[in-house]
Amino acid sequence: MHEENHPAELHAKARERWKPAGDCGDGSALYEHADGRVAREGVPLPDGTSRRAANWAEALSRYEDFWRLNGRSPRENTRDRSSLPPEERRMGEWARHQRRFDDRLSSYQKVRLDVSPAFEWDPLESVWQAHFAECQQHARRTGKLPYLNAADPAEFALGRWLGRQLRQMQGRTLPDSRATQLEGLLARRIEIDDSPCP
């Protein structure tokens, strides 16, 4: 496990970011205390930690443990729901609840979720950005954009994804921020094509 992803390190990072902001009387201190206990000892002890804060800290710990073990965050849904273990689905639902009711979270909870490598406030945007970064890396590595290359399944999948984005951009259904990123990628590709051969 990378040191920066260790529970104690994540707690320390969140505590450092939260302290300058201070506690707005929103119960942050209880959540920070419970998170610290879980990070150090695995479970919060009943020493003034509220049950709600303890449950939240334990749920986040399970969520991050799943991420460490599986290399991805828990899902709450799949095409074949029967293949999704109930425990993973519950963890995915917990994360959705954090996103949906973020206005009810304490300032510490928000900061702690910000530093979590497992949690994303907008998972769909995160996936889009990951695919876009793969396209950029492919273009840098090969000098061309990914295409439907049947001999390379990874490039084929990336080319299919890129094709869908370009069709959405052409149909003006792609969000402006994404369209701007794609335009930059296409412009860079044209620069590569136009560069003189060595």
N, C-alpha and C positions, 0 to 999 in steps of 0.2 A: 504494500500500500504506500502510495506517495505520502510523504510527511505532511504536505499541505492539505491532504484529504483525511488525515487522522481526526477523529472526533474532537480530541482536546485542542488541536490546532484550529479547527473550524470554530469551536467555541471561543477561543482566544481572539481570532480574527473578528468575529461578530461582536464580541464585547468591546474590542478596541474601536470599532466603527460606531457602536451604539453610544458609548460613553460621551463622546463629544456632543452628540445630539441631546443627551440627557433623557431623563424619564419624564414624560408628559403626564404622569399620574394615570397611565393607562395599564398598569400592572406589569410593565416590562421587567421590573426587578424580579418578580416571581418567575417569569419565563426564563430569564437569564440564569437564575439560581437553579431551576430544574434542568436546564440544558447543561449547565456546568456539572451537575451531579451525574447526569447520564454520560457525559463525555469522560468523566474521571472514573466512575464506578459502575457504569452500565445501567443503573437504575437510580431514580431519585429517592432519597431517604425521606421518611416522614418527619422532617424537622422544620416545619413551617412552609414547606412547599405546597402550594395549592394542588388539589387533585387534578384540576383542569390543566394547569401548567405542566404537571408531571405527565399526564396523558399525552399532551402535545409533544413534549420533549421525547417521550418514548416512541411515539408514532414517527417523528422525524428521524430518529435513530434507526428504526426498522426500515424506513424508506431509503436512507443512505446506505445501510448495510446491504439491501437488495441491489442497489446500484453498484456497490463495490464488488459484490459476488458475481453479478450478471453482466456488468459493463453497459448497462442501460437502466433507465428509470422504469419503475413498475407501470404497467398499462392498466387502464380501467376497462378497455374494450378491445376486441379483435374481431375479425371477420367470422371466425369460428369460436364463439363464446365458450363452447364446451372445452376448448383447449386452454382456457385461461383459468389458472388456479384461483380459488376464491380469495386466498390471502393476498395475492398480487392485485386482484381487482379491488379489494378494500383499500390497499395502499394507493392505488391510482385514484380512487374516489376521494381519499383523504387529500391528495394533492390538488384535485379539482376544487374541493371545498376551500382550500387556502386561497386559490386564485379568485374564486367567485366571491368570497366574503373578505377580501383583503382589507376593506374599510373597517372591519371589526378586529383586525389583528393589532397587537401592541407594536410599538416601534421596535422593540427587540426582536419580536417574531419576524417582522419584515426584513430587518437587517440579517437575521440568521438565515432566512430563506434566500436572500440575495447572495450570501457567500457559499451556499450549498452547491456542490458540483452536480448533485443529482436533480435539483429542482429547477424548473424553468417557469417563469411567469407566463410565457407565451410559447408553449411547446411546438406549435405549428410553425411559428416564425423561426424558432431555433432549428428545426429540421430543414426549412427552406434555406437558411443561411449556411447550414452544413453542406447541403447539396451544391449551393453556389460556390462555396469554398473549394469543393472537390473539382468543379468545372475550372476554376481559376488554376488550381494545381495541375490539372491535366493539361491546360493550355500552356502553362509555363514549362512543363516537363516535355511535352511533345511538339509544341509550336502550333497546335491546332485544337479546335474545339472538339469535345467528344461527339461521336456520331453513332449511328446504329451499326456497330461493328459486330457481326455475328461471331467472329472468332474470339472476341473478348467480352464475356458476359457483364463484367463490371462497367466497361465503357459503353456497352449497349444500353444498360439500365440508365446510366448517366446521360447518354444521348437522348434517350426517350424522355427523361425528365426535362432536359433542356429544350427539347422540341415542344413540349407542353407549355413551358413558360413563354417561349417565343410566340406560340399561337395566341396565348392569352394577352401578350403584349400587343400583338397585331390587332386583336379584337378589342383592345383597350379595357380588358377586364382584370389586368394585373395591377396591383397597387402601384402608385407612382414611385414610391421608394424602391420597390423591386425593379420596376422598369428602368429606373436610373442606373441601378447596379448592372442590369443586363446590357444596357447601352454602353456602359463603360467597358464591360467585358468584350462586346462586339468591336468597339473602337480599338481596344488593345489588340484584338485579333487582326484587324485590318493593318495596324502598324507592323505586326509580325510578318504578315504577307507582303507588305510593301518594302520591308527592309532589304537592303542589297545582300546578295549572297557573298559569303567570305571568299 
